[in-house]
Amino acid sequence: MNGLVSEPASAVGQAGADVLLDLVGVSRRFGGLHALSDITFRVRKGEVVGLVGSNGSGKSTLFNVITGIYAVSAGRILFQGQDLSGLSRHTIARLGIARTFQSPRLFTGLSVLENAVIGVDAPYKTPTLLNLLRQLWIPWHRYASAARGAISACRLGMHEDRNPATLPYGERRLLEVSRCLVSSPSLLLLDEPTAGLSDEESNALIRLLHGTARDTGLTLIVIDHRVSFIRALCDRLVVLNHGELLEDGLTAAVLAAPHVIAAYLGEEG
Amino acid sequence: MTVEFFLYHAAFAGIAVLLTQSLNLVWRVNRFSLGHHGYFGIGAYAGVVFTRFSVPDGKWALDTWIDRLSGAGLLLGCIGSAAVVTGFVGYVTIRLFVRLREDHFAVATLVFAEIVQNVAANCTYVGGALGFEAPYLAVRNAGAERLWYVGFYASLGVALNLLLYLGIRRLDQSTYGLYITASRDDELAAELCGVDVWTLQRTVFLLATAVAGAAGALFLHFTSLIVPGDFSLINGLPIILYVVLGNLGPARCVAAALGLYTAYEIMKLQFFGLLGLELGRAAAEWKEVLLASVLIAAGLLPALLQKLRCPRREASS
């Protein structure tokens, strides 16, 4: 890391009590390929952090490692002080980490509303035999009001009975975001949320995310290639380059740093 | 054809529909089992063990109403205990096959079913290759009572199927129904929404194998003679076919099972024979070929329909 703009990040790291996510020397290898090498940074509660880098720099892999899709090869990931290594994916999700994907992964056998209901943190979510017998007497509609709130906030309320496969691409993305928001996560990982969205939809998404972060204290880590979106949404940027941490600091300073421009934005940027 | 004939087939169809509904549940959680007939066999042989313990001399007196009522109770106990034993075996096997997915899981369950059949053929306690003859517990299958006998088992089959169908409907209306569909569509996304997909699969497999076991015990006491060959793949194939044709819809599977069972039996009947055709005998002799052909056709049909629906898009692409 260059260190030119890393001061704010270090200051962030010192506030130990309100650290939500703490990555300590996280590495992930695929055979001889080092997808992530010794990544260390912290995210405070309520922060909006942008994760940028060129294609193949390890951004999505980092999300996959945090959410338990891949195990770390070395290092530790602490969420609210709890080590995530060895935890199953659904356990990590229930701790309060939600995520979206580069291509929306929706349940096409369910309606828009039902997709959102899946995200609701319903009691007895572990389907043991006893829980299943209990849950038989509770129709899923009981959890629909929370889901309706989230899909309305994403302006999908009029589509609640539609199959998500029939929605335009941008609305499918928004549905995935609303499915995450309905679970009231502490940390939301957004993987290229504006891909396929118009400028108007992107602005609406920024307003929604800002509003949710302000009202609920939601912490966001956002991967996106649209600099305008990142600039408008994020307080802080973490830049990855070939699986290594290139820079970590305040958004404006990082975007102006010459080595970040050279590695990620390009000289014209 | 008599009422007795229809009830006889209704009882068999009831057992087939029970198996279809339970296999459909397994497939709905992305566990492609091809060895469901093995669990059917385990249920039947668990029923044999229960019956041998309860009726050591192999004869149950049916002289008084009390005898008949206690026999019916014993039959229900046999079905229940077969369900419990088979559910337990199902739970253990899915835990053993934890790392196997899709076709690997299918092959593992198929091999498991073959093992069940071979163990049964070599175990003299459950009758070995010669089979086991179960005593009549509630109604006698002889003389004037025969109509009551087939009626009793047909009613039992209908009642169990109705209970299971309503239970599945209830499940589908709960959040667990949504979890099942979500995990079938995208296991990873469901897990990242907090759904414990592995526990869901285990639980559903346990329930489905328990139902197959109950069907096995019902089959044992209805036919009153079982041989290991009753639980071979060739006898399990129609169930797979019904689920494929039902396309994982609970009601569609029941309809497919009833429809195909009836169609096949009609072919076997000499309806066509009356017209001078030998289709009845041919249908019985070529059963395996017929089933395999329908299974292949069922696999090809959706793609064919898709092609017929949007020929332009296909052509342009």
Interface residues (C-beta under 8 A of the other chain):
Chain A: T67 I69 S88 R89 H90 A93 R94 A98 R99 F101 R105 L106 F107 T108 G109 L110 E114 N115 V117 I118 G119 V120 D121 A122 K125 T126 P127 T128 L129 L132 Q135 L136 W137 I138 P139 W140 Y143 R179 S183
Chain B: G167 R170 L171 Q173 S174 T175 Y176 G177 L178 Y179 T181 A182 R184 D185 D186 L188 A189 A190 E191 L192 C193 G194 V195 D196 V197 W198 T199 L200 T203 V204 L206 L207
